[in-house]
Amino acid sequence: MEAVVQATISALGYLESGVYYPEPDCFESIRDLIRFLRNDTKMATARRLCGERNIVRCDLIPIMKSPNTPDNLFDIALRLNFLTRT
């Protein structure tokens, strides 16, 4: 499961020169991460990996701050933000 979660996090997008570029399947990747967090193992693998990669600061906040983010992507990024501990 660890490799799948890491690949999903990597598929969100990237920040370059202060601009966040979501990957074409970013929405689906966030949906997958929500599913992984809801069905996490006793070892909290998905939660731990999200924390290690700091997806809130590196991905979710830049997605929500971008004026070009579609409403559906903003909404699902906000949902994932509520599921992750800071």
N, CA, C and O atoms as a Maestro MAE file, in Angstrom:
{
 s_m_m2io_version
 :::
 2.0.0
}

f_m_ct {
 s_m_title
 :::
 protein
 m_atom[344] {
  # First column is atom index #
  i_m_mmod_type
  r_m_x_coord
  r_m_y_coord
  r_m_z_coord
  i_m_residue_number
  s_m_chain_name
  s_m_pdb_residue_name
  s_m_pdb_atom_name
  i_m_atomic_number
  :::
  1 25 0.825 -1.200 0.000 1 A "MET " " N  " 7
  2 3 0.000 0.000 0.000 1 A "MET " " CA " 6
  3 2 0.862 1.254 0.000 1 A "MET " " C  " 6
  4 15 0.470 2.288 -0.542 1 A "MET " " O  " 8
  5 25 2.038 1.156 0.611 2 A "GLU " " N  " 7
  6 3 2.902 2.331 0.727 2 A "GLU " " CA " 6
  7 2 3.276 2.902 -0.635 2 A "GLU " " C  " 6
  8 15 3.243 4.116 -0.833 2 A "GLU " " O  " 8
  9 25 3.629 2.031 -1.571 3 A "ALA " " N  " 7
  10 3 4.023 2.497 -2.904 3 A "ALA " " CA " 6
  11 2 2.851 3.158 -3.631 3 A "ALA " " C  " 6
  12 15 3.037 4.139 -4.352 3 A "ALA " " O  " 8
  13 25 1.657 2.625 -3.440 4 A "VAL " " N  " 7
  14 3 0.473 3.188 -4.096 4 A "VAL " " CA " 6
  15 2 0.177 4.584 -3.555 4 A "VAL " " C  " 6
  16 15 -0.121 5.499 -4.322 4 A "VAL " " O  " 8
  17 25 0.260 4.747 -2.241 5 A "VAL " " N  " 7
  18 3 0.005 6.060 -1.635 5 A "VAL " " CA " 6
  19 2 1.063 7.062 -2.094 5 A "VAL " " C  " 6
  20 15 0.730 8.199 -2.428 5 A "VAL " " O  " 8
  21 25 2.324 6.657 -2.113 6 A "GLN " " N  " 7
  22 3 3.393 7.556 -2.565 6 A "GLN " " CA " 6
  23 2 3.186 7.969 -4.015 6 A "GLN " " C  " 6
  24 15 3.366 9.135 -4.363 6 A "GLN " " O  " 8
  25 25 2.809 7.017 -4.857 7 A "ALA " " N  " 7
  26 3 2.567 7.338 -6.269 7 A "ALA " " CA " 6
  27 2 1.379 8.282 -6.420 7 A "ALA " " C  " 6
  28 15 1.393 9.172 -7.270 7 A "ALA " " O  " 8
  29 25 0.365 8.089 -5.606 8 A "THR " " N  " 7
  30 3 -0.816 8.953 -5.659 8 A "THR " " CA " 6
  31 2 -0.470 10.374 -5.237 8 A "THR " " C  " 6
  32 15 -0.925 11.336 -5.855 8 A "THR " " O  " 8
  33 25 0.330 10.506 -4.191 9 A "ILE " " N  " 7
  34 3 0.763 11.835 -3.745 9 A "ILE " " CA " 6
  35 2 1.589 12.511 -4.840 9 A "ILE " " C  " 6
  36 15 1.425 13.703 -5.099 9 A "ILE " " O  " 8
  37 25 2.470 11.751 -5.476 10 A "SER " " N  " 7
  38 3 3.304 12.310 -6.548 10 A "SER " " CA " 6
  39 2 2.471 12.739 -7.751 10 A "SER " " C  " 6
  40 15 2.886 13.610 -8.515 10 A "SER " " O  " 8
  41 25 1.305 12.135 -7.922 11 A "ALA " " N  " 7
  42 3 0.452 12.440 -9.073 11 A "ALA " " CA " 6
  43 2 -0.425 13.671 -8.861 11 A "ALA " " C  " 6
  44 15 -1.226 14.005 -9.734 11 A "ALA " " O  " 8
  45 25 -0.291 14.356 -7.720 12 A "LEU " " N  " 7
  46 3 -1.115 15.541 -7.474 12 A "LEU " " CA " 6
  47 2 -0.695 16.709 -8.357 12 A "LEU " " C  " 6
  48 15 -1.544 17.354 -8.972 12 A "LEU " " O  " 8
  49 25 0.588 16.985 -8.425 13 A "GLY " " N  " 7
  50 3 1.083 18.114 -9.197 13 A "GLY " " CA " 6
  51 2 2.402 18.589 -8.639 13 A "GLY " " C  " 6
  52 15 3.046 17.885 -7.861 13 A "GLY " " O  " 8
  53 25 2.812 19.796 -9.040 14 A "TYR " " N  " 7
  54 3 4.104 20.320 -8.593 14 A "TYR " " CA " 6
  55 2 4.066 21.842 -8.545 14 A "TYR " " C  " 6
  56 15 3.293 22.492 -9.248 14 A "TYR " " O  " 8
  57 25 4.926 22.384 -7.692 15 A "LEU " " N  " 7
  58 3 5.063 23.828 -7.521 15 A "LEU " " CA " 6
  59 2 6.328 24.272 -8.241 15 A "LEU " " C  " 6
  60 15 7.406 23.728 -8.002 15 A "LEU " " O  " 8
  61 25 6.198 25.261 -9.122 16 A "GLU " " N  " 7
  62 3 7.350 25.759 -9.871 16 A "GLU " " CA " 6
  63 2 7.274 27.278 -9.930 16 A "GLU " " C  " 6
  64 15 6.293 27.839 -10.418 16 A "GLU " " O  " 8
  65 25 8.306 27.936 -9.435 17 A "SER " " N  " 7
  66 3 8.386 29.400 -9.425 17 A "SER " " CA " 6
  67 2 7.156 30.035 -8.777 17 A "SER " " C  " 6
  68 15 6.654 31.057 -9.246 17 A "SER " " O  " 8
  69 25 6.681 29.428 -7.706 18 A "GLY " " N  " 7
  70 3 5.550 29.972 -6.975 18 A "GLY " " CA " 6
  71 2 4.188 29.673 -7.573 18 A "GLY " " C  " 6
  72 15 3.170 30.121 -7.044 18 A "GLY " " O  " 8
  73 25 4.151 28.926 -8.665 19 A "VAL " " N  " 7
  74 3 2.887 28.571 -9.318 19 A "VAL " " CA " 6
  75 2 2.702 27.059 -9.207 19 A "VAL " " C  " 6
  76 15 3.608 26.290 -9.528 19 A "VAL " " O  " 8
  77 25 1.521 26.641 -8.750 20 A "TYR " " N  " 7
  78 3 1.238 25.212 -8.622 20 A "TYR " " CA " 6
  79 2 0.588 24.716 -9.906 20 A "TYR " " C  " 6
  80 15 -0.373 25.306 -10.399 20 A "TYR " " O  " 8
  81 25 1.126 23.626 -10.438 21 A "TYR " " N  " 7
  82 3 0.612 23.007 -11.654 21 A "TYR " " CA " 6
  83 2 0.029 21.641 -11.307 21 A "TYR " " C  " 6
  84 15 0.778 20.679 -11.135 21 A "TYR " " O  " 8
  85 25 -1.299 21.539 -11.200 22 A "PRO " " N  " 7
  86 3 -1.891 20.234 -10.908 22 A "PRO " " CA " 6
  87 2 -1.784 19.316 -12.126 22 A "PRO " " C  " 6
  88 15 -1.908 19.757 -13.269 22 A "PRO " " O  " 8
  89 25 -1.554 18.051 -11.859 23 A "GLU " " N  " 7
  90 3 -1.527 17.058 -12.933 23 A "GLU " " CA " 6
  91 2 -2.953 16.868 -13.460 23 A "GLU " " C  " 6
  92 15 -3.913 17.183 -12.758 23 A "GLU " " O  " 8
  93 25 -3.103 16.360 -14.682 24 A "PRO " " N  " 7
  94 3 -4.445 16.182 -15.251 24 A "PRO " " CA " 6
  95 2 -5.369 15.303 -14.400 24 A "PRO " " C  " 6
  96 15 -6.584 15.503 -14.404 24 A "PRO " " O  " 8
  97 25 -4.810 14.343 -13.680 25 A "ASP " " N  " 7
  98 3 -5.629 13.459 -12.850 25 A "ASP " " CA " 6
  99 2 -5.565 13.829 -11.368 25 A "ASP " " C  " 6
  100 15 -5.745 12.969 -10.506 25 A "ASP " " O  " 8
  101 25 -5.309 15.096 -11.070 26 A "CYS " " N  " 7
  102 3 -5.190 15.568 -9.687 26 A "CYS " " CA " 6
  103 2 -6.478 15.318 -8.897 26 A "CYS " " C  " 6
  104 15 -6.422 14.872 -7.752 26 A "CYS " " O  " 8
  105 25 -7.615 15.598 -9.491 27 A "PHE " " N  " 7
  106 3 -8.899 15.403 -8.807 27 A "PHE " " CA " 6
  107 2 -9.064 13.944 -8.387 27 A "PHE " " C  " 6
  108 15 -9.425 13.660 -7.244 27 A "PHE " " O  " 8
  109 25 -8.800 13.023 -9.309 28 A "GLU " " N  " 7
  110 3 -8.929 11.599 -9.013 28 A "GLU " " CA " 6
  111 2 -7.913 11.157 -7.967 28 A "GLU " " C  " 6
  112 15 -8.211 10.302 -7.133 28 A "GLU " " O  " 8
  113 25 -6.714 11.735 -8.008 29 A "SER " " N  " 7
  114 3 -5.687 11.396 -7.020 29 A "SER " " CA " 6
  115 2 -6.108 11.832 -5.621 29 A "SER " " C  " 6
  116 15 -5.889 11.105 -4.651 29 A "SER " " O  " 8
  117 25 -6.704 13.002 -5.512 30 A "ILE " " N  " 7
  118 3 -7.179 13.463 -4.206 30 A "ILE " " CA " 6
  119 2 -8.305 12.562 -3.712 30 A "ILE " " C  " 6
  120 15 -8.364 12.237 -2.526 30 A "ILE " " O  " 8
  121 25 -9.196 12.159 -4.609 31 A "ARG " " N  " 7
  122 3 -10.258 11.218 -4.210 31 A "ARG " " CA " 6
  123 2 -9.664 9.922 -3.689 31 A "ARG " " C  " 6
  124 15 -10.142 9.372 -2.696 31 A "ARG " " O  " 8
  125 25 -8.622 9.428 -4.353 32 A "ASP " " N  " 7
  126 3 -7.960 8.203 -3.898 32 A "ASP " " CA " 6
  127 2 -7.335 8.395 -2.524 32 A "ASP " " C  " 6
  128 15 -7.439 7.515 -1.669 32 A "ASP " " O  " 8
  129 25 -6.688 9.538 -2.301 33 A "LEU " " N  " 7
  130 3 -6.078 9.793 -0.989 33 A "LEU " " CA " 6
  131 2 -7.135 9.846 0.113 33 A "LEU " " C  " 6
  132 15 -6.902 9.350 1.215 33 A "LEU " " O  " 8
  133 25 -8.276 10.433 -0.169 34 A "ILE " " N  " 7
  134 3 -9.362 10.457 0.809 34 A "ILE " " CA " 6
  135 2 -9.781 9.028 1.142 34 A "ILE " " C  " 6
  136 15 -9.990 8.692 2.308 34 A "ILE " " O  " 8
  137 25 -9.900 8.196 0.121 35 A "ARG " " N  " 7
  138 3 -10.273 6.796 0.340 35 A "ARG " " CA " 6
  139 2 -9.207 6.070 1.155 35 A "ARG " " C  " 6
  140 15 -9.534 5.304 2.062 35 A "ARG " " O  " 8
  141 25 -7.933 6.306 0.839 36 A "PHE " " N  " 7
  142 3 -6.844 5.664 1.586 36 A "PHE " " CA " 6
  143 2 -6.869 6.080 3.056 36 A "PHE " " C  " 6
  144 15 -6.658 5.250 3.940 36 A "PHE " " O  " 8
  145 25 -7.123 7.354 3.318 37 A "LEU " " N  " 7
  146 3 -7.148 7.833 4.699 37 A "LEU " " CA " 6
  147 2 -8.342 7.274 5.469 37 A "LEU " " C  " 6
  148 15 -8.229 6.964 6.655 37 A "LEU " " O  " 8
  149 25 -9.459 7.148 4.811 38 A "ARG " " N  " 7
  150 3 -10.645 6.600 5.491 38 A "ARG " " CA " 6
  151 2 -10.494 5.114 5.785 38 A "ARG " " C  " 6
  152 15 -11.061 4.615 6.757 38 A "ARG " " O  " 8
  153 25 -9.739 4.406 4.958 39 A "ASN " " N  " 7
  154 3 -9.541 2.964 5.129 39 A "ASN " " CA " 6
  155 2 -8.107 2.656 5.532 39 A "ASN " " C  " 6
  156 15 -7.565 1.615 5.159 39 A "ASN " " O  " 8
  157 25 -7.498 3.542 6.281 40 A "ASP " " N  " 7
  158 3 -6.084 3.400 6.642 40 A "ASP " " CA " 6
  159 2 -5.850 2.170 7.518 40 A "ASP " " C  " 6
  160 15 -6.754 1.693 8.204 40 A "ASP " " O  " 8
  161 25 -4.619 1.671 7.476 41 A "THR " " N  " 7
  162 3 -4.233 0.508 8.268 41 A "THR " " CA " 6
  163 2 -4.027 0.906 9.723 41 A "THR " " C  " 6
  164 15 -4.020 2.090 10.059 41 A "THR " " O  " 8
  165 25 -3.862 -0.087 10.575 42 A "LYS " " N  " 7
  166 3 -3.590 0.185 11.990 42 A "LYS " " CA " 6
  167 2 -2.259 0.905 12.158 42 A "LYS " " C  " 6
  168 15 -2.057 1.617 13.142 42 A "LYS " " O  " 8
  169 25 -1.359 0.725 11.211 43 A "MET " " N  " 7
  170 3 -0.052 1.391 11.245 43 A "MET " " CA " 6
  171 2 -0.140 2.824 10.720 43 A "MET " " C  " 6
  172 15 0.862 3.540 10.706 43 A "MET " " O  " 8
  173 25 -1.320 3.242 10.292 44 A "ALA " " N  " 7
  174 3 -1.565 4.593 9.760 44 A "ALA " " CA " 6
  175 2 -0.610 4.925 8.611 44 A "ALA " " C  " 6
  176 15 -0.028 6.008 8.563 44 A "ALA " " O  " 8
  177 25 -0.465 3.987 7.702 45 A "THR " " N  " 7
  178 3 0.467 4.149 6.583 45 A "THR " " CA " 6
  179 2 0.136 5.371 5.730 45 A "THR " " C  " 6
  180 15 1.012 6.192 5.459 45 A "THR " " O  " 8
  181 25 -1.105 5.496 5.313 46 A "ALA " " N  " 7
  182 3 -1.489 6.619 4.448 46 A "ALA " " CA " 6
  183 2 -1.318 7.948 5.172 46 A "ALA " " C  " 6
  184 15 -0.787 8.903 4.605 46 A "ALA " " O  " 8
  185 25 -1.762 8.011 6.410 47 A "ARG " " N  " 7
  186 3 -1.651 9.249 7.197 47 A "ARG " " CA " 6
  187 2 -0.185 9.623 7.407 47 A "ARG " " C  " 6
  188 15 0.182 10.793 7.299 47 A "ARG " " O  " 8
  189 25 0.644 8.635 7.705 48 A "ARG " " N  " 7
  190 3 2.070 8.888 7.933 48 A "ARG " " CA " 6
  191 2 2.736 9.414 6.659 48 A "ARG " " C  " 6
  192 15 3.512 10.368 6.709 48 A "ARG " " O  " 8
  193 25 2.432 8.796 5.531 49 A "LEU " " N  " 7
  194 3 3.037 9.232 4.272 49 A "LEU " " CA " 6
  195 2 2.570 10.634 3.874 49 A "LEU " " C  " 6
  196 15 3.357 11.430 3.362 49 A "LEU " " O  " 8
  197 25 1.305 10.930 4.107 50 A "CYS " " N  " 7
  198 3 0.808 12.287 3.823 50 A "CYS " " CA " 6
  199 2 1.527 13.307 4.695 50 A "CYS " " C  " 6
  200 15 1.849 14.404 4.240 50 A "CYS " " O  " 8
  201 25 1.778 12.944 5.941 51 A "GLY " " N  " 7
  202 3 2.505 13.840 6.840 51 A "GLY " " CA " 6
  203 2 3.958 13.998 6.451 51 A "GLY " " C  " 6
  204 15 4.496 15.104 6.485 51 A "GLY " " O  " 8
  205 25 4.602 12.895 6.080 52 A "GLU " " N  " 7
  206 3 6.011 12.955 5.669 52 A "GLU " " CA " 6
  207 2 6.190 13.813 4.426 52 A "GLU " " C  " 6
  208 15 7.160 14.563 4.318 52 A "GLU " " O  " 8
  209 25 5.264 13.704 3.496 53 A "ARG " " N  " 7
  210 3 5.349 14.481 2.252 53 A "ARG " " CA " 6
  211 2 4.761 15.878 2.414 53 A "ARG " " C  " 6
  212 15 4.845 16.696 1.498 53 A "ARG " " O  " 8
  213 25 4.165 16.156 3.574 54 A "ASN " " N  " 7
  214 3 3.579 17.458 3.902 54 A "ASN " " CA " 6
  215 2 2.656 17.952 2.785 54 A "ASN " " C  " 6
  216 15 2.835 19.041 2.241 54 A "ASN " " O  " 8
  217 25 1.669 17.122 2.462 55 A "ILE " " N  " 7
  218 3 0.779 17.464 1.346 55 A "ILE " " CA " 6
  219 2 -0.057 18.709 1.607 55 A "ILE " " C  " 6
  220 15 -0.489 19.372 0.664 55 A "ILE " " O  " 8
  221 25 -0.290 19.033 2.880 56 A "VAL " " N  " 7
  222 3 -1.069 20.244 3.163 56 A "VAL " " CA " 6
  223 2 -0.312 21.470 2.666 56 A "VAL " " C  " 6
  224 15 -0.863 22.279 1.919 56 A "VAL " " O  " 8
  225 25 0.939 21.612 3.073 57 A "ARG " " N  " 7
  226 3 1.732 22.790 2.695 57 A "ARG " " CA " 6
  227 2 2.186 22.729 1.239 57 A "ARG " " C  " 6
  228 15 2.191 23.749 0.548 57 A "ARG " " O  " 8
  229 25 2.561 21.555 0.774 58 A "CYS " " N  " 7
  230 3 3.163 21.440 -0.559 58 A "CYS " " CA " 6
  231 2 2.155 21.304 -1.699 58 A "CYS " " C  " 6
  232 15 2.465 21.649 -2.839 58 A "CYS " " O  " 8
  233 25 0.958 20.808 -1.407 59 A "ASP " " N  " 7
  234 3 -0.009 20.562 -2.479 59 A "ASP " " CA " 6
  235 2 -1.373 21.207 -2.230 59 A "ASP " " C  " 6
  236 15 -1.873 21.953 -3.071 59 A "ASP " " O  " 8
  237 25 -1.970 20.919 -1.080 60 A "LEU " " N  " 7
  238 3 -3.356 21.352 -0.873 60 A "LEU " " CA " 6
  239 2 -3.504 22.863 -0.781 60 A "LEU " " C  " 6
  240 15 -4.388 23.434 -1.419 60 A "LEU " " O  " 8
  241 25 -2.659 23.516 -0.005 61 A "ILE " " N  " 7
  242 3 -2.758 24.981 0.106 61 A "ILE " " CA " 6
  243 2 -2.473 25.658 -1.233 61 A "ILE " " C  " 6
  244 15 -3.228 26.551 -1.620 61 A "ILE " " O  " 8
  245 25 -1.408 25.272 -1.967 62 A "PRO " " N  " 7
  246 3 -1.216 25.888 -3.286 62 A "PRO " " CA " 6
  247 2 -2.384 25.645 -4.249 62 A "PRO " " C  " 6
  248 15 -2.720 26.521 -5.046 62 A "PRO " " O  " 8
  249 25 -3.003 24.462 -4.179 63 A "ILE " " N  " 7
  250 3 -4.170 24.202 -5.032 63 A "ILE " " CA " 6
  251 2 -5.296 25.161 -4.673 63 A "ILE " " C  " 6
  252 15 -5.916 25.754 -5.555 63 A "ILE " " O  " 8
  253 25 -5.562 25.315 -3.374 64 A "MET " " N  " 7
  254 3 -6.672 26.161 -2.948 64 A "MET " " CA " 6
  255 2 -6.385 27.648 -3.133 64 A "MET " " C  " 6
  256 15 -7.321 28.434 -3.285 64 A "MET " " O  " 8
  257 25 -5.114 28.054 -3.124 65 A "LYS " " N  " 7
  258 3 -4.759 29.470 -3.310 65 A "LYS " " CA " 6
  259 2 -4.780 29.906 -4.763 65 A "LYS " " C  " 6
  260 15 -4.930 31.094 -5.050 65 A "LYS " " O  " 8
  261 25 -4.635 28.978 -5.668 66 A "SER " " N  " 7
  262 3 -4.534 29.322 -7.081 66 A "SER " " CA " 6
  263 2 -5.860 29.870 -7.610 66 A "SER " " C  " 6
  264 15 -6.907 29.252 -7.418 66 A "SER " " O  " 8
  265 25 -5.819 31.029 -8.276 67 A "PRO " " N  " 7
  266 3 -7.062 31.579 -8.834 67 A "PRO " " CA " 6
  267 2 -7.586 30.758 -10.014 67 A "PRO " " C  " 6
  268 15 -8.740 30.919 -10.412 67 A "PRO " " O  " 8
  269 25 -6.754 29.886 -10.572 68 A "ASN " " N  " 7
  270 3 -7.156 29.083 -11.731 68 A "ASN " " CA " 6
  271 2 -7.722 27.720 -11.355 68 A "ASN " " C  " 6
  272 15 -8.069 26.931 -12.233 68 A "ASN " " O  " 8
  273 25 -7.820 27.437 -10.061 69 A "THR " " N  " 7
  274 3 -8.311 26.134 -9.617 69 A "THR " " CA " 6
  275 2 -9.818 26.038 -9.838 69 A "THR " " C  " 6
  276 15 -10.568 26.896 -9.371 69 A "THR " " O  " 8
  277 25 -10.268 24.996 -10.549 70 A "PRO " " N  " 7
  278 3 -11.719 24.810 -10.714 70 A "PRO " " CA " 6
  279 2 -12.388 24.552 -9.362 70 A "PRO " " C  " 6
  280 15 -11.757 24.056 -8.428 70 A "PRO " " O  " 8
  281 25 -13.659 24.891 -9.276 71 A "ASP " " N  " 7
  282 3 -14.391 24.748 -8.015 71 A "ASP " " CA " 6
  283 2 -14.375 23.318 -7.484 71 A "ASP " " C  " 6
  284 15 -14.206 23.103 -6.284 71 A "ASP " " O  " 8
  285 25 -14.551 22.337 -8.375 72 A "ASN " " N  " 7
  286 3 -14.592 20.954 -7.897 72 A "ASN " " CA " 6
  287 2 -13.246 20.515 -7.322 72 A "ASN " " C  " 6
  288 15 -13.214 19.748 -6.359 72 A "ASN " " O  " 8
  289 25 -12.141 20.982 -7.890 73 A "LEU " " N  " 7
  290 3 -10.818 20.647 -7.369 73 A "LEU " " CA " 6
  291 2 -10.575 21.353 -6.037 73 A "LEU " " C  " 6
  292 15 -10.001 20.765 -5.121 73 A "LEU " " O  " 8
  293 25 -11.007 22.602 -5.922 74 A "PHE " " N  " 7
  294 3 -10.891 23.324 -4.652 74 A "PHE " " CA " 6
  295 2 -11.661 22.594 -3.555 74 A "PHE " " C  " 6
  296 15 -11.148 22.389 -2.456 74 A "PHE " " O  " 8
  297 25 -12.890 22.208 -3.863 75 A "ASP " " N  " 7
  298 3 -13.740 21.548 -2.871 75 A "ASP " " CA " 6
  299 2 -13.143 20.237 -2.381 75 A "ASP " " C  " 6
  300 15 -13.152 19.964 -1.180 75 A "ASP " " O  " 8
  301 25 -12.630 19.429 -3.287 76 A "ILE " " N  " 7
  302 3 -12.090 18.136 -2.861 76 A "ILE " " CA " 6
  303 2 -10.750 18.314 -2.139 76 A "ILE " " C  " 6
  304 15 -10.433 17.539 -1.236 76 A "ILE " " O  " 8
  305 25 -9.961 19.323 -2.521 77 A "ALA " " N  " 7
  306 3 -8.718 19.613 -1.792 77 A "ALA " " CA " 6
  307 2 -9.043 20.055 -0.368 77 A "ALA " " C  " 6
  308 15 -8.336 19.693 0.573 77 A "ALA " " O  " 8
  309 25 -10.093 20.824 -0.212 78 A "LEU " " N  " 7
  310 3 -10.529 21.247 1.119 78 A "LEU " " CA " 6
  311 2 -10.985 20.048 1.950 78 A "LEU " " C  " 6
  312 15 -10.678 19.967 3.139 78 A "LEU " " O  " 8
  313 25 -11.710 19.126 1.337 79 A "ARG " " N  " 7
  314 3 -12.134 17.903 2.042 79 A "ARG " " CA " 6
  315 2 -10.931 17.103 2.519 79 A "ARG " " C  " 6
  316 15 -10.908 16.638 3.659 79 A "ARG " " O  " 8
  317 25 -9.933 16.939 1.660 80 A "LEU " " N  " 7
  318 3 -8.734 16.197 2.055 80 A "LEU " " CA " 6
  319 2 -7.986 16.935 3.153 80 A "LEU " " C  " 6
  320 15 -7.436 16.306 4.057 80 A "LEU " " O  " 8
  321 25 -7.960 18.245 3.088 81 A "ASN " " N  " 7
  322 3 -7.294 19.046 4.115 81 A "ASN " " CA " 6
  323 2 -7.905 18.786 5.488 81 A "ASN " " C  " 6
  324 15 -7.185 18.740 6.486 81 A "ASN " " O  " 8
  325 25 -9.212 18.616 5.548 82 A "PHE " " N  " 7
  326 3 -9.878 18.342 6.826 82 A "PHE " " CA " 6
  327 2 -9.564 16.946 7.354 82 A "PHE " " C  " 6
  328 15 -9.669 16.707 8.557 82 A "PHE " " O  " 8
  329 25 -9.182 16.023 6.475 83 A "LEU " " N  " 7
  330 3 -8.878 14.656 6.910 83 A "LEU " " CA " 6
  331 2 -7.448 14.480 7.392 83 A "LEU " " C  " 6
  332 15 -7.141 13.490 8.057 83 A "LEU " " O  " 8
  333 25 -6.562 15.426 7.069 84 A "THR " " N  " 7
  334 3 -5.158 15.286 7.449 84 A "THR " " CA " 6
  335 2 -4.882 16.057 8.715 84 A "THR " " C  " 6
  336 15 -5.396 17.157 8.916 84 A "THR " " O  " 8
  337 25 -4.071 15.473 9.563 85 A "ARG " " N  " 7
  338 3 -3.665 16.153 10.792 85 A "ARG " " CA " 6
  339 2 -2.490 17.052 10.494 85 A "ARG " " C  " 6
  340 15 -1.636 16.719 9.672 85 A "ARG " " O  " 8
  341 25 -2.442 18.191 11.161 86 A "THR " " N  " 7
  342 3 -1.314 19.105 10.957 86 A "THR " " CA " 6
  343 2 -0.390 19.082 12.143 86 A "THR " " C  " 6
  344 15 0.618 19.788 12.154 86 A "THR " " O  " 8
  :::
 }
 m_bond[343] {
  # First column is bond index #
  i_m_from
  i_m_to
  i_m_order
  :::
  1 1 2 1
  2 2 3 1
  3 3 4 2
  4 3 5 1
  5 5 6 1
  6 6 7 1
  7 7 8 2
  8 7 9 1
  9 9 10 1
  10 10 11 1
  11 11 12 2
  12 11 13 1
  13 13 14 1
  14 14 15 1
  15 15 16 2
  16 15 17 1
  17 17 18 1
  18 18 19 1
  19 19 20 2
  20 19 21 1
  21 21 22 1
  22 22 23 1
  23 23 24 2
  24 23 25 1
  25 25 26 1
  26 26 27 1
  27 27 28 2
  28 27 29 1
  29 29 30 1
  30 30 31 1
  31 31 32 2
  32 31 33 1
  33 33 34 1
  34 34 35 1
  35 35 36 2
  36 35 37 1
  37 37 38 1
  38 38 39 1
  39 39 40 2
  40 39 41 1
  41 41 42 1
  42 42 43 1
  43 43 44 2
  44 43 45 1
  45 45 46 1
  46 46 47 1
  47 47 48 2
  48 47 49 1
  49 49 50 1
  50 50 51 1
  51 51 52 2
  52 51 53 1
  53 53 54 1
  54 54 55 1
  55 55 56 2
  56 55 57 1
  57 57 58 1
  58 58 59 1
  59 59 60 2
  60 59 61 1
  61 61 62 1
  62 62 63 1
  63 63 64 2
  64 63 65 1
  65 65 66 1
  66 66 67 1
  67 67 68 2
  68 67 69 1
  69 69 70 1
  70 70 71 1
  71 71 72 2
  72 71 73 1
  73 73 74 1
  74 74 75 1
  75 75 76 2
  76 75 77 1
  77 77 78 1
  78 78 79 1
  79 79 80 2
  80 79 81 1
  81 81 82 1
  82 82 83 1
  83 83 84 2
  84 83 85 1
  85 85 86 1
  86 86 87 1
  87 87 88 2
  88 87 89 1
  89 89 90 1
  90 90 91 1
  91 91 92 2
  92 91 93 1
  93 93 94 1
  94 94 95 1
  95 95 96 2
  96 95 97 1
  97 97 98 1
  98 98 99 1
  99 99 100 2
  100 99 101 1
  101 101 102 1
  102 102 103 1
  103 103 104 2
  104 103 105 1
  105 105 106 1
  106 106 107 1
  107 107 108 2
  108 107 109 1
  109 109 110 1
  110 110 111 1
  111 111 112 2
  112 111 113 1
  113 113 114 1
  114 114 115 1
  115 115 116 2
  116 115 117 1
  117 117 118 1
  118 118 119 1
  119 119 120 2
  120 119 121 1
  121 121 122 1
  122 122 123 1
  123 123 124 2
  124 123 125 1
  125 125 126 1
  126 126 127 1
  127 127 128 2
  128 127 129 1
  129 129 130 1
  130 130 131 1
  131 131 132 2
  132 131 133 1
  133 133 134 1
  134 134 135 1
  135 135 136 2
  136 135 137 1
  137 137 138 1
  138 138 139 1
  139 139 140 2
  140 139 141 1
  141 141 142 1
  142 142 143 1
  143 143 144 2
  144 143 145 1
  145 145 146 1
  146 146 147 1
  147 147 148 2
  148 147 149 1
  149 149 150 1
  150 150 151 1
  151 151 152 2
  152 151 153 1
  153 153 154 1
  154 154 155 1
  155 155 156 2
  156 155 157 1
  157 157 158 1
  158 158 159 1
  159 159 160 2
  160 159 161 1
  161 161 162 1
  162 162 163 1
  163 163 164 2
  164 163 165 1
  165 165 166 1
  166 166 167 1
  167 167 168 2
  168 167 169 1
  169 169 170 1
  170 170 171 1
  171 171 172 2
  172 171 173 1
  173 173 174 1
  174 174 175 1
  175 175 176 2
  176 175 177 1
  177 177 178 1
  178 178 179 1
  179 179 180 2
  180 179 181 1
  181 181 182 1
  182 182 183 1
  183 183 184 2
  184 183 185 1
  185 185 186 1
  186 186 187 1
  187 187 188 2
  188 187 189 1
  189 189 190 1
  190 190 191 1
  191 191 192 2
  192 191 193 1
  193 193 194 1
  194 194 195 1
  195 195 196 2
  196 195 197 1
  197 197 198 1
  198 198 199 1
  199 199 200 2
  200 199 201 1
  201 201 202 1
  202 202 203 1
  203 203 204 2
  204 203 205 1
  205 205 206 1
  206 206 207 1
  207 207 208 2
  208 207 209 1
  209 209 210 1
  210 210 211 1
  211 211 212 2
  212 211 213 1
  213 213 214 1
  214 214 215 1
  215 215 216 2
  216 215 217 1
  217 217 218 1
  218 218 219 1
  219 219 220 2
  220 219 221 1
  221 221 222 1
  222 222 223 1
  223 223 224 2
  224 223 225 1
  225 225 226 1
  226 226 227 1
  227 227 228 2
  228 227 229 1
  229 229 230 1
  230 230 231 1
  231 231 232 2
  232 231 233 1
  233 233 234 1
  234 234 235 1
  235 235 236 2
  236 235 237 1
  237 237 238 1
  238 238 239 1
  239 239 240 2
  240 239 241 1
  241 241 242 1
  242 242 243 1
  243 243 244 2
  244 243 245 1
  245 245 246 1
  246 246 247 1
  247 247 248 2
  248 247 249 1
  249 249 250 1
  250 250 251 1
  251 251 252 2
  252 251 253 1
  253 253 254 1
  254 254 255 1
  255 255 256 2
  256 255 257 1
  257 257 258 1
  258 258 259 1
  259 259 260 2
  260 259 261 1
  261 261 262 1
  262 262 263 1
  263 263 264 2
  264 263 265 1
  265 265 266 1
  266 266 267 1
  267 267 268 2
  268 267 269 1
  269 269 270 1
  270 270 271 1
  271 271 272 2
  272 271 273 1
  273 273 274 1
  274 274 275 1
  275 275 276 2
  276 275 277 1
  277 277 278 1
  278 278 279 1
  279 279 280 2
  280 279 281 1
  281 281 282 1
  282 282 283 1
  283 283 284 2
  284 283 285 1
  285 285 286 1
  286 286 287 1
  287 287 288 2
  288 287 289 1
  289 289 290 1
  290 290 291 1
  291 291 292 2
  292 291 293 1
  293 293 294 1
  294 294 295 1
  295 295 296 2
  296 295 297 1
  297 297 298 1
  298 298 299 1
  299 299 300 2
  300 299 301 1
  301 301 302 1
  302 302 303 1
  303 303 304 2
  304 303 305 1
  305 305 306 1
  306 306 307 1
  307 307 308 2
  308 307 309 1
  309 309 310 1
  310 310 311 1
  311 311 312 2
  312 311 313 1
  313 313 314 1
  314 314 315 1
  315 315 316 2
  316 315 317 1
  317 317 318 1
  318 318 319 1
  319 319 320 2
  320 319 321 1
  321 321 322 1
  322 322 323 1
  323 323 324 2
  324 323 325 1
  325 325 326 1
  326 326 327 1
  327 327 328 2
  328 327 329 1
  329 329 330 1
  330 330 331 1
  331 331 332 2
  332 331 333 1
  333 333 334 1
  334 334 335 1
  335 335 336 2
  336 335 337 1
  337 337 338 1
  338 338 339 1
  339 339 340 2
  340 339 341 1
  341 341 342 1
  342 342 343 1
  343 343 344 2
  :::
 }
}
